[in-house]
Amino acid sequence: PKDLLVTIGIPTYNRAASYFPGALRCAVTQSYSNIEIIVSDNCSTDSTETIVKSFDDPRIRYFKQKNNIPATDNFNFIVKQARGNYFSLLHDDDLMDEDFIETCMHAAAGNKDIGLIRTGLRWIDNNGKTTAQVNNMADGLSLEEFFLAWFKGLIPMHQPSTLFNTRKLTEIGGFNSRHQLFNDVKAEVLIAASCPRIDIPDIKASFRQHPVSTTSAASIRSWCEDSIELFNIMYDLASS
């Protein structure tokens, strides 16, 4: 399975003094070595570029946007640059365990046609302390059961614990939802409806919750409208 290339994409903006170095460090220290790391700097005004260069890792491809663009455009820029068979979008405030990619690739066993490879997830606070965690118990669930398990909070659907099939992710247009609050879940839902997935119960990634995150700042109305859009997509995809 180690002949499959995996892309880890890190979009970042002005977090050189906080979370970004940790996100990049956990990417370069993955136990699975056949990776490329794409850092897309959304026109930061801090020392992001200096930090990237300090790692001196030939697997890192660094891009700096000429102007600050919408965050989702930055995500999808990385998708377009990706060369890997599988793709991980690692936000600059999230983390993955050092064996996250290796665990996923071992489960894939060289298969290039899996739509999603997913693990369990922990939630961490501003200081990296675990506040909650959930194993991914979706193995064997039908598409409808998969959706319902997410509604019930039994499984996570966050980007740091998900590997996407790069080709399939490109085919659905990358990451996009009305207010960009559920662009990750929408991508998982669309791909899960048309492709096989692998569900690994072990917790192998961390999603950080903090006061200045994009999702924390969104209005209730935006969350409601994105939720309705997502629900209608799930309703249309479900066979029953």
Secondary structure as GFF3:
##gff-version 3
##sequence-region A 1 240
A	DSSP	beta_strand	6	12	.	.	.	ID=ss1
A	DSSP	alpha_helix	20	28	.	.	.	ID=ss2
A	DSSP	beta_strand	35	41	.	.	.	ID=ss3
A	DSSP	alpha_helix	48	55	.	.	.	ID=ss4
A	DSSP	beta_strand	60	64	.	.	.	ID=ss5
A	DSSP	alpha_helix	71	81	.	.	.	ID=ss6
A	DSSP	beta_strand	86	89	.	.	.	ID=ss7
A	DSSP	beta_strand	95	96	.	.	.	ID=ss8
A	DSSP	alpha_helix	100	108	.	.	.	ID=ss9
A	DSSP	beta_strand	116	124	.	.	.	ID=ss10
A	DSSP	beta_strand	130	134	.	.	.	ID=ss11
A	DSSP	alpha_helix	143	151	.	.	.	ID=ss12
A	DSSP	three_ten_helix	159	161	.	.	.	ID=ss13
A	DSSP	beta_strand	162	165	.	.	.	ID=ss14
A	DSSP	alpha_helix	166	171	.	.	.	ID=ss15
A	DSSP	alpha_helix	183	192	.	.	.	ID=ss16
A	DSSP	beta_strand	197	208	.	.	.	ID=ss17
A	DSSP	alpha_helix	214	217	.	.	.	ID=ss18
A	DSSP	alpha_helix	220	237	.	.	.	ID=ss19
###
